[in-house]
């Protein structure tokens, strides 16, 4: 074995990045959100980077994996899953739920472990690509497209956080006019030509009005609405009826595969998900019941880039459409997402991305969208480099935090503005 490919050291750096006051059905984003930067250093002196969620639950799983990795080859990414099972504890049952931040559907120990492994797998592939002088997409079998299309991710939002935080130069968007203005800026600044609105915030009629306003402002351009499972089946069917012929797809209108199947049976509007199909065991029921027609993959959920390709193959086999989900990611994850997206033949829809909302990053050069697309890098590895000064500053912010921002908690952030706020019961409407 080539000793230059062996892992010599693993560095884990939790950080806090500025996040705008974006609203969702659970509450509002906090002024800062946690991310974890993974660095894998080989004995050959090459450093690969990865990124994933940074909440404490993920850190607890990442640390023993980081300690166990030295001496292993960066080529042996398949072994990461068994190693994580071994050093991070038992996998637990499907009902072994674990609290963690975000709108990801039911959480289990397995799902959290996969999200941790994803950061390590990407770092290994980045290091391997740099060692061999090959881009990550070449390690995944080669790209089938030179650019990857992304969609504007629209949010109802406040102009600023109620307790301060960093302003990002965006106005409030709390009605259809505000949503359309936000979309126009995304189209002007980044060239996006499809638009997704995060719903579940206001009464469904108001969100229907926002989508209709977008359709009038951007005729013929693809539109999506995602209330994160906030609606009942009757409400979901009503919204679908009102927006038939307007929406490209409706994402997670109801919560869970059985309810999604009921909605699917009653509408011709395609249903998409990033909540009820997030691991392999969840595929069978969703596909067998025709609960979803589009899966939004996310390499953080599935355990990395290769397993994202496996999911794409399953979707292709069953004739289910494919897109990609976004979390509050930085440039490392966006680079990884773009590489794997470039290798998937059946990428049927533009990918989601929060990236334009993030004003901070840990890479030396931010990604630039042109006509709503990112060019796939042919540089070795991911094609990004860490900015160590920025990484140190964002880590210092994490160290200085009193603990309130180290766990994503949209409900807690909302209570700053409304002390009586409680996470709404599902369905909300």
C-alpha positions as CSV (number, residue, x, y, z in Angstrom):
1,X,0.0,0.0,0.0
2,X,1.2,3.5,-0.9
3,X,1.9,5.0,2.6
4,X,1.3,8.5,1.1
5,X,-2.4,7.7,0.9
6,X,-2.6,6.8,4.6
7,X,-4.3,9.2,7.0
8,X,-1.9,10.9,9.3
9,X,-4.2,13.3,11.1
10,X,-7.8,14.4,11.2
11,X,-8.8,18.0,12.3
12,X,-12.3,18.9,13.3
13,X,-13.2,22.6,13.5
14,X,-16.6,23.6,14.6
15,X,-17.6,27.0,13.5
16,X,-20.5,29.5,13.7
17,X,-21.5,31.3,10.5
18,X,-23.8,34.2,10.1
19,X,-27.4,33.3,9.1
20,X,-30.2,35.6,8.0
21,X,-33.6,35.7,9.7
22,X,-35.2,33.3,7.3
23,X,-38.7,32.0,8.4
24,X,-40.0,28.5,8.3
25,X,-42.8,26.5,9.9
26,X,-40.8,25.9,13.1
27,X,-39.7,29.5,13.6
28,X,-36.8,31.5,12.3
29,X,-33.1,31.0,11.7
30,X,-30.8,32.1,14.5
31,X,-28.2,34.9,13.9
32,X,-25.5,32.1,13.7
33,X,-25.7,28.5,12.7
34,X,-23.1,25.7,13.5
35,X,-21.1,23.9,10.8
36,X,-18.3,21.4,11.1
37,X,-15.2,21.5,8.9
38,X,-13.3,18.2,8.5
39,X,-9.7,18.1,7.4
40,X,-7.9,14.9,6.6
41,X,-4.2,15.1,6.3
42,X,-2.3,12.3,4.6
43,X,1.2,11.0,5.2
44,X,2.0,12.4,1.8
45,X,1.3,15.9,3.1
46,X,-2.0,16.4,1.3
47,X,-5.0,17.9,3.1
48,X,-8.6,17.1,2.0
49,X,-11.6,19.0,3.3
50,X,-15.2,18.2,4.0
51,X,-18.1,19.9,5.7
52,X,-21.3,18.9,7.6
53,X,-23.6,19.9,10.3
54,X,-22.0,21.3,13.5
55,X,-24.6,20.7,16.2
56,X,-23.3,19.0,19.3
57,X,-24.9,15.6,18.4
58,X,-22.8,15.5,15.2
59,X,-19.6,16.6,17.0
60,X,-20.0,13.8,19.5
61,X,-20.1,11.3,16.7
62,X,-17.4,12.9,14.6
63,X,-14.7,12.9,17.4
64,X,-14.3,9.2,17.9
65,X,-14.4,8.7,14.1
66,X,-11.6,11.2,13.7
67,X,-9.6,9.4,16.4
68,X,-10.0,6.0,14.6
69,X,-9.1,7.1,11.1
70,X,-5.3,7.7,11.2
71,X,-3.4,4.8,9.6
72,X,-6.3,4.0,7.2
73,X,-6.2,4.7,3.5
74,X,-8.1,7.6,2.0
75,X,-9.1,5.2,-0.8
76,X,-11.1,3.0,1.6
77,X,-14.2,5.2,1.8
78,X,-16.5,2.1,1.9
79,X,-15.0,1.2,5.3
80,X,-16.1,4.5,6.8
81,X,-19.6,3.3,7.4
82,X,-18.5,0.1,9.3
83,X,-15.9,2.1,11.2
84,X,-18.5,4.7,12.2
85,X,-20.8,1.9,13.4
86,X,-18.0,0.5,15.5
87,X,-16.6,3.6,17.2
88,X,-19.8,5.8,17.4
89,X,-22.1,3.2,19.0
90,X,-24.8,0.8,18.0
91,X,-26.9,1.8,15.0
92,X,-30.1,1.7,16.9
93,X,-33.6,0.8,15.6
94,X,-35.6,2.8,13.2
95,X,-37.5,4.2,16.1
96,X,-34.3,5.3,17.9
97,X,-34.9,9.0,17.6
98,X,-32.3,11.6,18.4
99,X,-32.8,15.3,18.8
100,X,-31.0,17.4,16.2
101,X,-31.6,20.8,14.5
102,X,-33.2,21.4,11.2
103,X,-36.2,20.3,9.1
104,X,-35.1,16.8,8.2
105,X,-38.0,14.5,9.1
106,X,-37.6,11.8,11.8
107,X,-34.1,11.7,13.2
108,X,-32.4,8.4,14.1
109,X,-28.9,7.5,15.2
110,X,-28.3,6.0,11.8
111,X,-29.2,9.2,10.0
112,X,-27.0,11.3,12.2
113,X,-24.0,9.0,11.7
114,X,-24.5,9.1,7.9
115,X,-24.3,12.9,8.0
116,X,-21.0,12.7,9.9
117,X,-19.6,10.1,7.5
118,X,-20.5,12.3,4.6
119,X,-18.0,15.0,5.7
120,X,-15.3,12.4,6.1
121,X,-15.9,10.8,2.8
122,X,-15.8,14.1,0.9
123,X,-12.5,15.0,2.7
124,X,-11.0,11.6,1.7
125,X,-12.1,12.2,-2.0
126,X,-10.7,15.7,-1.9
127,X,-7.4,14.4,-0.6
128,X,-7.3,11.6,-3.1
129,X,-8.1,13.9,-6.0
130,X,-5.3,16.3,-5.0
131,X,-2.9,13.4,-4.6
132,X,-3.7,12.0,-8.0
133,X,-4.2,15.3,-9.8
134,X,-7.8,14.5,-10.6
135,X,-11.0,16.3,-9.9
136,X,-13.5,14.6,-7.6
137,X,-16.0,14.1,-10.4
138,X,-13.3,11.9,-12.2
139,X,-13.1,9.8,-9.1
140,X,-16.9,9.3,-9.3
141,X,-16.8,8.1,-12.9
142,X,-16.6,11.4,-14.8
143,X,-18.9,14.3,-15.4
144,X,-21.8,14.1,-17.8
145,X,-22.4,17.9,-17.7
146,X,-20.0,20.9,-17.5
147,X,-22.4,23.1,-15.5
148,X,-25.0,22.4,-12.8
149,X,-28.2,24.4,-12.7
150,X,-29.4,25.8,-9.3
151,X,-32.7,27.3,-8.2
152,X,-33.3,30.5,-6.3
153,X,-34.3,29.6,-2.7
154,X,-36.9,32.2,-1.6
155,X,-37.8,32.7,2.0
156,X,-40.3,34.7,4.0
157,X,-37.9,36.7,6.1
158,X,-37.4,39.7,8.4
159,X,-35.1,42.5,7.5
160,X,-33.0,41.8,10.6
161,X,-32.8,39.6,13.6
162,X,-34.8,40.9,16.6
163,X,-31.7,40.7,18.9
164,X,-29.3,42.2,16.5
165,X,-26.9,40.0,14.6
166,X,-25.3,40.9,11.3
167,X,-27.4,42.6,8.6
168,X,-27.1,41.1,5.2
169,X,-28.6,44.0,3.1
170,X,-31.8,42.3,2.2
171,X,-35.3,43.7,2.9
172,X,-38.1,42.0,4.7
173,X,-40.3,39.6,2.6
174,X,-43.6,39.0,4.4
175,X,-46.1,39.2,1.6
176,X,-46.3,38.3,-2.1
177,X,-44.8,41.6,-3.2
178,X,-41.8,41.0,-0.9
179,X,-41.3,37.5,-2.3
180,X,-41.4,38.7,-5.9
181,X,-38.9,41.5,-5.1
182,X,-36.6,38.9,-3.5
183,X,-36.9,36.7,-6.6
184,X,-36.1,39.6,-8.9
185,X,-32.9,40.3,-7.0
186,X,-31.9,36.6,-7.2
187,X,-32.6,36.6,-11.0
188,X,-30.7,39.8,-11.5
189,X,-27.7,39.0,-9.3
190,X,-27.3,35.3,-10.1
191,X,-29.3,34.5,-13.2
192,X,-31.6,32.0,-11.5
193,X,-34.6,31.0,-13.7
194,X,-36.4,28.7,-11.3
195,X,-37.7,29.6,-7.9
196,X,-38.5,27.7,-4.7
197,X,-40.4,29.3,-1.8
198,X,-40.1,28.0,1.7
199,X,-43.7,27.8,2.9
200,X,-45.5,26.7,6.0
201,X,-45.1,30.1,7.5
202,X,-48.4,31.8,6.8
203,X,-51.9,30.7,6.1
204,X,-52.0,28.6,2.9
205,X,-54.0,31.2,1.0
206,X,-51.2,33.8,1.5
207,X,-48.6,31.3,0.2
208,X,-50.9,30.4,-2.8
209,X,-51.0,34.2,-3.6
210,X,-47.2,34.4,-3.4
211,X,-46.8,31.6,-5.9
212,X,-49.4,33.1,-8.2
213,X,-47.5,36.5,-8.0
214,X,-44.3,34.7,-8.9
215,X,-46.0,33.0,-11.9
216,X,-47.2,36.4,-13.1
217,X,-43.7,38.0,-12.6
218,X,-41.8,35.1,-14.2
219,X,-44.2,33.5,-16.7
220,X,-43.3,30.0,-17.7
221,X,-40.4,29.6,-15.3
222,X,-40.4,26.6,-12.9
223,X,-41.9,27.3,-9.4
224,X,-41.8,25.1,-6.2
225,X,-43.4,25.4,-2.8
226,X,-42.1,23.6,0.3
227,X,-44.1,23.9,3.6
228,X,-42.0,21.2,5.4
229,X,-45.0,18.9,6.1
230,X,-47.0,21.7,7.8
231,X,-50.3,20.9,6.1
232,X,-53.0,18.2,6.5
233,X,-54.0,16.0,3.6
234,X,-57.1,18.1,2.8
235,X,-55.1,21.4,3.0
236,X,-52.4,19.8,0.8
237,X,-55.0,18.8,-1.8
238,X,-56.6,22.2,-1.8
239,X,-53.3,24.0,-2.4
240,X,-52.4,21.5,-5.1
241,X,-55.7,22.1,-6.8
242,X,-55.2,25.9,-6.6
243,X,-51.7,25.6,-8.1
244,X,-52.2,22.9,-10.7
245,X,-50.4,23.9,-13.8
246,X,-48.4,26.5,-11.9
247,X,-46.1,24.4,-9.7
248,X,-43.2,22.4,-11.1
249,X,-43.6,20.3,-7.9
250,X,-45.0,20.6,-4.4
251,X,-42.4,19.5,-1.8
252,X,-43.4,17.8,1.4
253,X,-46.9,19.3,1.8
254,X,-47.8,16.7,4.4
255,X,-45.7,14.9,7.0
256,X,-44.6,11.3,6.4
257,X,-45.0,8.8,3.6
258,X,-48.5,7.5,4.4
259,X,-50.0,11.1,4.3
260,X,-47.9,12.0,1.2
261,X,-49.3,8.9,-0.5
262,X,-52.9,10.2,0.2
263,X,-52.0,13.5,-1.3
264,X,-50.4,12.0,-4.3
265,X,-53.4,9.9,-5.0
266,X,-55.6,13.0,-5.1
267,X,-53.5,15.3,-7.3
268,X,-51.7,15.5,-10.6
269,X,-49.1,17.9,-9.2
270,X,-45.8,16.0,-8.7
271,X,-44.8,15.7,-5.1
272,X,-41.2,16.0,-4.0
273,X,-39.5,15.1,-0.7
274,X,-36.4,15.6,1.4
275,X,-38.1,14.5,4.5
276,X,-39.7,11.1,4.0
277,X,-37.0,9.6,1.7
278,X,-33.7,10.3,3.4
279,X,-32.3,6.7,3.8
280,X,-32.4,3.5,1.9
281,X,-35.0,1.8,4.2
282,X,-37.4,4.6,3.5
283,X,-37.3,4.2,-0.3
284,X,-39.5,1.0,-0.6
285,X,-42.7,2.3,1.0
286,X,-42.5,5.7,-0.7
287,X,-41.9,4.3,-4.2
288,X,-44.4,1.4,-3.8
289,X,-47.2,3.7,-2.7
290,X,-46.3,6.4,-5.3
291,X,-46.1,8.9,-2.4
292,X,-43.4,10.9,-4.2
293,X,-42.5,11.5,-7.8
294,X,-39.3,13.5,-7.1
295,X,-36.6,12.8,-4.5
296,X,-34.3,15.7,-3.3
297,X,-31.1,14.0,-2.6
298,X,-28.5,15.4,-0.1
299,X,-25.1,13.9,0.2
300,X,-25.0,14.9,3.9
301,X,-28.1,12.7,4.5
302,X,-27.1,9.7,2.4
303,X,-23.5,9.4,3.7
304,X,-21.6,11.0,0.9
305,X,-21.1,11.3,-2.8
306,X,-21.0,7.7,-3.8
307,X,-24.2,6.8,-2.0
308,X,-25.8,9.8,-3.7
309,X,-25.0,8.2,-7.0
310,X,-26.5,5.0,-5.7
311,X,-29.7,6.8,-4.8
312,X,-29.8,8.4,-8.3
313,X,-29.6,4.9,-9.8
314,X,-32.5,3.7,-7.7
315,X,-34.6,6.7,-8.8
316,X,-33.7,6.1,-12.4
317,X,-34.8,2.4,-12.1
318,X,-38.2,3.3,-10.7
319,X,-38.8,6.3,-12.9
320,X,-38.7,8.7,-9.9
321,X,-37.4,12.2,-10.6
322,X,-34.2,13.6,-8.9
323,X,-33.1,16.9,-7.7
324,X,-30.9,18.0,-4.8
325,X,-31.7,19.5,-1.4
326,X,-29.8,22.2,0.3
327,X,-28.9,22.9,3.9
328,X,-27.3,26.0,5.2
329,X,-24.0,25.1,3.6
330,X,-20.7,26.8,2.8
331,X,-18.5,26.5,-0.2
332,X,-17.0,23.1,0.6
333,X,-20.4,21.4,0.6
334,X,-21.5,23.3,-2.5
335,X,-18.4,22.2,-4.3
336,X,-19.1,18.6,-3.3
337,X,-22.7,18.8,-4.3
338,X,-21.7,20.3,-7.7
339,X,-19.2,17.5,-8.4
340,X,-21.7,14.7,-7.7
341,X,-24.5,16.5,-9.5
342,X,-22.3,16.7,-12.6
343,X,-22.0,12.8,-12.6
344,X,-25.7,12.0,-12.3
345,X,-27.3,11.4,-15.7
346,X,-30.9,11.7,-14.4
347,X,-30.6,15.1,-12.6
348,X,-34.1,16.1,-13.7
349,X,-34.5,19.4,-11.9
350,X,-32.4,22.4,-10.9
351,X,-30.7,21.9,-7.4
352,X,-31.6,23.9,-4.3
353,X,-28.9,26.1,-2.7
354,X,-28.9,28.3,0.4
355,X,-25.5,29.5,-0.7
356,X,-26.4,33.0,-1.8
357,X,-27.9,33.7,1.7
358,X,-24.5,32.9,3.3
359,X,-22.3,36.0,3.6
360,X,-19.4,34.1,5.2
361,X,-17.3,31.2,4.0
362,X,-14.2,29.3,4.8
363,X,-12.8,29.0,1.3
364,X,-10.4,31.5,-0.4
365,X,-12.7,32.2,-3.4
366,X,-16.5,32.1,-3.3
367,X,-18.4,30.2,-5.9
368,X,-20.0,32.4,-8.6
369,X,-23.3,31.6,-10.2
370,X,-23.6,32.5,-13.9
371,X,-27.1,32.2,-15.5
372,X,-28.1,30.3,-12.4
373,X,-25.4,27.7,-12.9
374,X,-22.1,26.7,-11.4
375,X,-19.2,25.5,-13.7
376,X,-17.9,22.1,-12.6
377,X,-14.3,22.5,-11.5
378,X,-11.6,20.4,-13.2
379,X,-9.0,21.3,-10.6
380,X,-7.6,18.5,-8.5
381,X,-10.0,17.4,-5.7
382,X,-13.0,19.6,-5.0
383,X,-11.2,22.7,-6.5
384,X,-11.5,24.7,-3.3
385,X,-8.9,25.8,-0.7
386,X,-9.4,26.7,2.9
387,X,-8.9,30.3,4.0
388,X,-7.3,29.6,7.4
389,X,-7.8,33.1,8.7
390,X,-11.5,32.9,8.1
391,X,-11.7,29.4,9.5
392,X,-9.9,30.6,12.7
393,X,-12.2,33.6,13.1
394,X,-15.4,31.5,12.7
395,X,-14.1,28.9,15.1
396,X,-13.3,31.7,17.6
397,X,-16.9,32.8,17.4
398,X,-17.9,29.2,18.3
399,X,-15.5,29.2,21.2
400,X,-16.8,32.5,22.4
401,X,-20.4,31.5,22.2
402,X,-22.2,30.8,25.5
403,X,-23.8,27.7,24.0
404,X,-27.0,29.3,22.7
405,X,-26.0,29.2,19.1
406,X,-24.1,25.9,19.0
407,X,-27.4,24.0,18.5
408,X,-29.7,25.1,15.7
409,X,-33.0,25.9,17.3
410,X,-35.5,27.8,15.1
411,X,-38.2,27.9,17.8
412,X,-35.8,29.4,20.4
413,X,-34.8,32.1,17.9
414,X,-38.5,32.9,17.3
415,X,-39.1,33.2,21.0
416,X,-36.7,36.2,21.0
417,X,-39.4,38.1,19.1
418,X,-42.4,36.2,20.5
419,X,-41.7,34.8,24.0
420,X,-44.9,32.7,23.8
421,X,-43.9,30.9,20.6
422,X,-44.0,27.2,20.6
423,X,-43.1,24.9,17.7
424,X,-46.5,24.4,16.0
425,X,-48.1,21.0,16.0
426,X,-48.1,19.1,12.7
427,X,-50.3,19.6,10.7
428,X,-50.3,23.3,11.3
429,X,-53.1,23.9,8.9
